[in-house]
Amino acid sequence: MKDISSNVEILAPTKADLPFLQAIYSDAVLTGTASFELEPPDLAEFTRRYHALVDQNFPYFVAKNAVGKLLGYAYAGPYRPRLAYRFTVEDSIYIVPDAQGLGVGRVLLSKLVEDATKKGFRQMIAVIGDSQHRASIALHERLGFTHIGVFHDIGWKQNRWLDSVLMQKSLGSGAQTPAEL
């Protein structure tokens, strides 16, 4: 496949992008295993989720081609709600089907890692839906994530049991220095 990553621009989403992002996510929910949701959120709920992240200064980016077509998006959100996890984020990446495997995910995840590091986060966790999602696993490996483990047969979707693959990447100084409050 052709790598188009050099022709991809990474930007902060605009309000006008949200219906397109919601459509990308809806397709992923209905046809894929990256999300364990069974019903996609409507635009109002998707917009609420978006604001819950960006209003707290979590990284959120879109990828567009040279003519402005949205190719995908990525964001980092809280890994877990308990306060001790506040320096750890979980990444999410969704790419339109015709741009998958073309380097868009790599550019988005690289930007996400860079921005999360600048914001002071220390760990990034990938929770990959389905151990058969080899492209996502390989993408995370290429960017320095290590395998942490697999929850086997933890979700039921598309008439089969799905695993969750856990991967982790230290950001900045990771656990080598105390956290800044």
Backbone hydrogen bonds, N-H to C=O, Kabsch-Sander energy under -0.5 kcal/mol:
donor,donor_aa,acceptor,acceptor_aa,energy
4,I,2,K,-0.6
4,I,102,L,-2.6
5,S,102,L,-0.7
7,N,4,I,-2.2
8,V,5,S,-1.5
9,E,64,K,-3.0
11,L,9,E,-0.5
11,L,62,V,-2.3
17,D,14,T,-1.2
18,L,14,T,-0.8
18,L,15,K,-0.8
20,F,17,D,-0.8
21,L,17,D,-2.3
22,Q,18,L,-2.7
23,A,19,P,-1.8
24,I,20,F,-2.2
25,Y,21,L,-2.6
26,S,22,Q,-2.7
27,D,23,A,-2.2
28,A,24,I,-1.9
29,V,25,Y,-2.6
30,L,26,S,-2.6
31,T,27,D,-2.5
32,G,28,A,-1.7
46,F,42,D,-2.7
47,T,43,L,-2.7
48,R,44,A,-2.0
49,R,45,E,-2.4
50,Y,46,F,-2.4
51,H,47,T,-2.5
52,A,48,R,-2.1
53,L,49,R,-1.1
53,L,50,Y,-0.8
54,V,50,Y,-2.6
55,D,51,H,-2.2
56,Q,53,L,-1.2
57,N,54,V,-1.6
58,F,53,L,-2.1
61,F,74,A,-3.1
62,V,11,L,-2.9
63,A,72,G,-2.6
64,K,9,E,-2.4
65,N,69,K,-2.1
68,G,65,N,-2.1
71,L,63,A,-3.4
72,G,63,A,-1.1
73,Y,94,Y,-2.6
74,A,61,F,-2.4
75,Y,92,S,-2.1
76,A,59,P,-2.3
77,G,90,E,-2.3
79,Y,88,T,-1.6
85,Y,82,R,-1.9
86,R,83,L,-2.1
88,T,85,Y,-2.5
89,V,123,Q,-2.4
90,E,77,G,-2.9
91,D,125,I,-2.1
92,S,75,Y,-2.2
94,Y,73,Y,-2.8
96,V,71,L,-2.9
99,A,96,V,-2.0
100,Q,96,V,-0.6
100,Q,97,P,-1.1
102,L,99,A,-1.3
104,V,99,A,-0.6
107,V,103,G,-1.8
108,L,104,V,-2.5
109,L,105,G,-3.0
110,S,106,R,-2.3
111,K,107,V,-2.0
112,L,108,L,-2.4
113,V,109,L,-2.7
114,E,110,S,-2.4
115,D,111,K,-2.8
116,A,112,L,-2.7
117,T,113,V,-2.1
118,K,114,E,-2.2
119,K,115,D,-1.9
120,G,117,T,-1.7
121,F,116,A,-2.2
122,R,87,F,-3.1
123,Q,87,F,-1.7
124,M,169,K,-2.5
125,I,89,V,-3.1
126,A,167,M,-2.8
127,V,91,D,-0.5
127,V,125,I,-0.5
128,I,126,A,-0.7
128,I,165,V,-3.1
129,G,127,V,-0.6
130,D,128,I,-0.6
130,D,163,D,-3.3
133,H,130,D,-2.0
134,R,132,Q,-2.3
137,I,133,H,-1.9
138,A,134,R,-2.8
139,L,135,A,-2.3
140,H,136,S,-2.2
141,E,137,I,-2.3
142,R,138,A,-2.6
143,L,139,L,-1.2
144,G,141,E,-1.9
145,F,140,H,-2.6
146,T,168,Q,-2.8
148,I,166,L,-3.0
149,G,166,L,-1.5
151,F,164,S,-2.9
152,H,150,V,-0.8
154,I,151,F,-0.6
154,I,162,L,-1.7
155,G,162,L,-1.9
157,K,155,G,-0.6
157,K,160,R,-2.3
160,R,157,K,-0.9
162,L,155,G,-3.4
164,S,151,F,-2.0
165,V,128,I,-2.8
166,L,149,G,-3.1
166,L,164,S,-0.5
167,M,126,A,-2.2
168,Q,146,T,-2.1
169,K,124,M,-2.3
171,L,122,R,-3.2
174,G,171,L,-2.8
176,Q,173,S,-2.8
